[in-house]
Amino acid sequence: MDEQFVSIGKAAKMLGMSIDGLRKWEREGRLIPVRTVTNHRRYRVADLRALMHEDAPDVAKDTRCLLYARGSTTKQQDAGNLDGQLGRLTAFATEQRWTVVAALTDVASGLNEKRRGLHRLLDLAQQHQAGIVAVESQDRLARFGFTYLESYLHAFGVRVVVMEHTVKDDQQELVEDLIAITTSFSARIYGKRGGKKMGSTVRQAMATLAQEGVPE
């Protein structure tokens, strides 16, 4: 089988168990599938094969967990956004009977590649300090490129568990991400100074729209 991921039906057939049994394992945190954009379950063939062979590493049994929360601004942090995320993640981990190894946070855009908390998370994964990374929603880990991070973590035997599979629509954070993208591409075209100028222009335009509203 050359497929990297299979449906729940194929996964159940490979393991010789029922679909309901796989769903029960998911609720218990024993075997967590990834989700497609249409919210369908997909199971990694490597995980299934590990379960089929006693001499293979069974990543589904590693219940050591890293919690990760992110807010885009200090305003969100002051409002208790990060504490709220960590509280819900901790409760979720307790419910799943996972052992929390570390709770990591960042106050930065989801586009920022230099997040200290994220880099610490990756370091711990490389050191095999945990088998699970738990986040409240995909965009908390990364606004774009979530699948790349997920695949990277899986290479070290770490699976990503997402509490909510819908991306949260935080208007302020989306605006900041738009400005960051505009500034980055403008800098490539017009140089560093031109990029900053374009980013400032977009910020002013968005502020004006927020104050005046969008005409119907």
Secondary structure as GFF3:
##gff-version 3
##sequence-region A 1 216
A	DSSP	beta_strand	5	6	.	.	.	ID=ss1
A	DSSP	alpha_helix	8	15	.	.	.	ID=ss2
A	DSSP	alpha_helix	19	28	.	.	.	ID=ss3
A	DSSP	beta_strand	34	35	.	.	.	ID=ss4
A	DSSP	beta_strand	41	44	.	.	.	ID=ss5
A	DSSP	alpha_helix	45	52	.	.	.	ID=ss6
A	DSSP	three_ten_helix	59	61	.	.	.	ID=ss7
A	DSSP	beta_strand	64	71	.	.	.	ID=ss8
A	DSSP	alpha_helix	74	78	.	.	.	ID=ss9
A	DSSP	alpha_helix	81	96	.	.	.	ID=ss10
A	DSSP	beta_strand	99	107	.	.	.	ID=ss11
A	DSSP	alpha_helix	116	126	.	.	.	ID=ss12
A	DSSP	beta_strand	132	137	.	.	.	ID=ss13
A	DSSP	alpha_helix	138	141	.	.	.	ID=ss14
A	DSSP	alpha_helix	146	154	.	.	.	ID=ss15
A	DSSP	beta_strand	159	164	.	.	.	ID=ss16
A	DSSP	alpha_helix	171	190	.	.	.	ID=ss17
A	DSSP	alpha_helix	192	212	.	.	.	ID=ss18
###
